[in-house]
């Protein structure tokens, strides 16, 4: 083999190693998150989207994430620099045609989405359930506020691994529109005693796109819930998992 061929082979091998390692190197950077919030609704201590935006931006930043957000739907430019979109907003399932196009583009490149509480509510639950696994339709009596117990049905999933059932004061939704790809992690009993999905994940690819991950929690009615250690752990794990990172990424020590 000539010296020129050896150099060419070495160069090609180096280029291949660099190409294969680039995605891994990119994943070592901060998890990039955008929080979609909205104006506060409901009573004191309930549906406080601006407070969640402020407090969880600080919390996740202290744990190494790169966080931005606003009380509106993100722009295409903002989502271009996002790995996980958190939708915690009043009627978060109401997305304009222009916003749907932006969301579809984001999901097709494999961006993750996390939706909490009223973020699943909207006028087109059939469409939104196909995006996140399940959704709540406006105009139906489909909620119950009070003490609820989360019962875990798949303790092997990284988000809930090692988690025990626990009770806390919040709100549960039922009579949902669900997608066949929904994978239930936890349920809660409605007023008739039926166990209804409350925590789930879905992995899916839109036509022509890469696979993306969604994580949904129906709790978040009371702002105090976000300080319940068990629930906070679930959310932090779900956010990291949706971003295709190790589930415990955001559970480490603060900076």
C-alpha positions as CSV (number, residue, x, y, z in Angstrom):
1,X,0.0,0.0,0.0
2,X,1.4,3.4,-1.0
3,X,2.0,6.1,1.5
4,X,-0.7,8.2,-0.2
5,X,-3.2,5.4,0.2
6,X,-2.3,5.0,3.8
7,X,-2.8,8.6,4.5
8,X,-6.1,8.6,2.6
9,X,-7.3,5.6,4.6
10,X,-6.3,7.2,7.9
11,X,-8.1,10.4,7.0
12,X,-11.3,8.5,6.0
13,X,-11.2,6.5,9.2
14,X,-10.8,9.7,11.3
15,X,-13.6,11.3,9.4
16,X,-15.9,8.3,10.1
17,X,-15.0,8.3,13.8
18,X,-15.7,12.0,14.0
19,X,-19.1,11.6,12.2
20,X,-20.2,8.8,14.5
21,X,-19.1,10.6,17.7
22,X,-20.7,13.9,16.8
23,X,-24.2,13.0,17.9
24,X,-22.9,11.5,21.2
25,X,-20.8,14.7,21.8
26,X,-23.9,16.8,21.2
27,X,-25.8,14.8,23.8
28,X,-23.2,15.7,26.4
29,X,-24.3,19.3,26.4
30,X,-27.1,20.8,28.5
31,X,-30.6,19.5,27.9
32,X,-32.3,22.3,26.0
33,X,-35.9,22.9,27.2
34,X,-38.7,25.3,26.3
35,X,-41.6,25.8,28.7
36,X,-44.8,26.9,27.1
37,X,-46.9,28.6,29.8
38,X,-49.9,31.0,29.8
39,X,-51.6,33.5,32.1
40,X,-52.8,32.2,35.5
41,X,-56.3,30.9,35.8
42,X,-58.4,29.5,38.7
43,X,-58.1,30.2,42.4
44,X,-55.0,31.0,44.5
45,X,-52.5,28.3,44.3
46,X,-54.1,26.6,41.3
47,X,-53.1,26.7,37.6
48,X,-50.3,29.1,38.3
49,X,-48.5,28.7,35.0
50,X,-46.3,31.9,35.3
51,X,-45.1,30.7,38.7
52,X,-44.2,27.3,37.4
53,X,-42.4,28.9,34.5
54,X,-40.3,31.0,36.8
55,X,-39.6,28.4,39.5
56,X,-38.9,25.4,37.2
57,X,-36.7,27.5,34.9
58,X,-34.6,28.1,37.9
59,X,-34.8,24.6,39.3
60,X,-33.8,22.9,36.0
61,X,-31.1,25.5,35.2
62,X,-29.6,24.7,38.6
63,X,-29.5,21.1,37.6
64,X,-27.6,21.7,34.4
65,X,-30.4,22.2,31.8
66,X,-30.6,25.1,29.4
67,X,-34.1,26.5,29.8
68,X,-36.2,29.2,28.1
69,X,-39.9,29.8,28.0
70,X,-42.8,32.2,27.6
71,X,-46.5,32.6,28.2
72,X,-47.2,31.7,24.5
73,X,-46.5,29.0,21.9
74,X,-42.8,28.9,20.9
75,X,-41.6,30.1,17.6
76,X,-40.0,27.9,15.0
77,X,-36.6,29.5,15.8
78,X,-37.1,28.8,19.5
79,X,-37.9,25.1,18.8
80,X,-34.9,24.8,16.6
81,X,-32.8,25.1,19.7
82,X,-35.1,22.9,21.9
83,X,-34.9,19.2,22.7
84,X,-38.0,19.1,25.1
85,X,-41.1,21.2,24.8
86,X,-43.0,21.4,28.1
87,X,-46.7,22.4,27.6
88,X,-48.1,23.6,30.9
89,X,-50.7,26.1,29.8
90,X,-54.4,26.8,29.9
91,X,-56.1,24.8,27.1
92,X,-52.7,23.7,25.9
93,X,-54.3,21.4,23.3
94,X,-55.6,24.4,21.4
95,X,-53.0,25.0,18.7
96,X,-53.5,27.2,15.6
97,X,-52.9,25.8,12.1
98,X,-49.7,27.8,11.9
99,X,-48.6,26.4,15.3
100,X,-49.4,22.9,14.3
101,X,-47.1,23.2,11.3
102,X,-44.3,24.4,13.7
103,X,-45.0,21.6,16.1
104,X,-45.1,19.0,13.3
105,X,-41.7,20.1,12.0
106,X,-40.3,20.0,15.6
107,X,-41.6,16.5,16.2
108,X,-40.4,15.2,12.8
109,X,-36.9,16.0,13.7
110,X,-37.3,13.9,16.9
111,X,-38.0,16.7,19.5
112,X,-39.6,15.6,22.7
113,X,-42.8,16.9,24.3
114,X,-44.0,16.9,27.9
115,X,-47.6,17.9,28.7
116,X,-49.1,18.5,32.1
117,X,-52.6,18.9,33.5
118,X,-54.6,21.5,31.5
119,X,-52.0,21.3,28.8
120,X,-54.0,18.2,27.5
121,X,-57.3,20.2,27.2
122,X,-58.6,21.5,23.9
123,X,-61.3,21.6,21.3
124,X,-59.7,18.8,19.1
125,X,-58.8,16.0,21.5
126,X,-58.8,13.5,18.7
127,X,-56.0,15.2,16.9
128,X,-54.0,16.0,20.1
129,X,-54.3,12.5,21.4
130,X,-52.6,11.3,18.3
131,X,-49.7,13.6,19.1
132,X,-49.2,13.0,22.8
133,X,-51.1,9.7,23.4
134,X,-54.3,11.0,25.2
135,X,-56.2,14.3,25.5
136,X,-59.2,15.8,27.2
137,X,-62.1,17.2,25.1
138,X,-63.7,20.5,26.2
139,X,-67.4,20.5,27.0
140,X,-67.4,17.2,28.9
141,X,-67.6,16.6,32.6
142,X,-64.4,14.7,32.9
143,X,-62.5,15.8,36.0
144,X,-62.4,15.2,39.8
145,X,-60.5,17.4,42.3
146,X,-59.4,16.1,45.7
147,X,-57.1,13.4,47.1
148,X,-56.0,11.0,44.5
149,X,-53.7,8.0,44.6
150,X,-51.3,7.3,41.7
151,X,-51.1,3.5,41.1
152,X,-48.1,2.5,39.1
153,X,-48.7,-0.2,36.5
154,X,-45.3,-0.4,34.8
155,X,-42.6,-0.1,37.4
156,X,-39.9,-1.2,34.9
157,X,-40.0,2.1,32.9
158,X,-37.1,4.4,33.6
159,X,-39.4,7.3,34.6
160,X,-41.2,5.3,37.4
161,X,-38.6,2.7,38.3
162,X,-38.5,2.1,42.0
163,X,-41.6,4.3,42.6
164,X,-44.2,3.3,45.1
165,X,-47.9,4.3,44.9
166,X,-48.6,7.6,46.6
167,X,-51.5,9.9,47.5
168,X,-51.6,13.6,47.1
169,X,-54.2,16.4,46.8
170,X,-54.6,17.4,43.1
171,X,-57.0,16.7,40.3
172,X,-57.6,13.7,38.0
173,X,-59.1,13.6,34.5
174,X,-61.1,10.8,32.9
175,X,-63.2,10.2,29.7
176,X,-60.1,10.8,27.6
177,X,-59.5,10.4,23.9
178,X,-56.6,7.9,23.7
179,X,-54.2,6.8,21.0
180,X,-53.4,3.1,20.5
181,X,-49.7,3.8,21.0
182,X,-50.3,5.2,24.6
183,X,-48.2,3.3,27.1
184,X,-49.7,3.7,30.6
185,X,-47.3,4.2,33.6
186,X,-49.8,5.1,36.4
187,X,-53.6,5.2,36.9
188,X,-56.0,6.7,39.4
189,X,-59.6,5.9,40.4
190,X,-62.4,8.1,39.1
191,X,-65.7,8.7,41.1
192,X,-67.0,5.2,40.0
193,X,-63.8,3.5,41.1
194,X,-62.6,2.8,37.6
195,X,-58.8,3.1,37.2
196,X,-58.0,5.7,34.5
197,X,-54.6,6.5,32.9
198,X,-53.0,9.5,34.6
199,X,-49.3,9.1,33.6
200,X,-48.2,7.8,30.3
201,X,-45.6,7.8,27.5
202,X,-45.7,7.4,23.8
203,X,-43.0,6.9,21.2
204,X,-44.0,7.6,17.7
205,X,-42.8,9.0,14.3
206,X,-44.9,11.3,12.2
207,X,-45.0,10.5,8.5
208,X,-41.6,11.3,7.0
209,X,-40.1,12.1,10.4
210,X,-37.8,10.6,13.1
211,X,-39.2,8.9,16.2
212,X,-40.1,11.3,19.1
213,X,-41.1,10.8,22.7
214,X,-44.0,12.2,24.6
215,X,-44.6,12.1,28.4
216,X,-47.9,13.2,29.9
217,X,-49.0,13.8,33.5
218,X,-52.6,14.8,34.2
219,X,-51.7,16.2,37.7
220,X,-50.6,19.8,38.2
221,X,-53.9,21.4,39.3
222,X,-52.4,22.6,42.6
223,X,-49.1,24.4,42.5
224,X,-48.1,22.7,45.7
225,X,-48.0,19.4,43.9
226,X,-44.8,20.4,42.1
227,X,-43.0,20.4,45.5
228,X,-44.1,16.9,46.5
229,X,-40.8,15.0,46.3
230,X,-42.3,11.9,44.6
231,X,-44.1,13.9,42.0
232,X,-41.2,16.2,41.3
233,X,-39.0,13.2,40.7
234,X,-41.5,11.8,38.2
235,X,-41.6,15.1,36.3
236,X,-37.9,15.6,36.2
237,X,-37.4,12.0,35.0
238,X,-40.1,12.4,32.4
239,X,-38.6,15.6,31.0
240,X,-35.1,13.9,30.7
241,X,-36.6,10.8,29.1
242,X,-38.6,12.8,26.6
243,X,-35.3,14.5,25.6
244,X,-33.7,11.0,25.0
245,X,-31.3,11.4,27.9
246,X,-30.8,9.2,31.0
247,X,-34.0,9.5,33.2
248,X,-32.0,10.6,36.2
249,X,-30.2,13.4,34.4
250,X,-32.0,16.2,36.3
251,X,-32.0,14.5,39.7
252,X,-28.3,15.2,40.4
253,X,-26.9,17.8,42.7
254,X,-27.5,21.4,42.0
255,X,-24.7,23.5,40.5
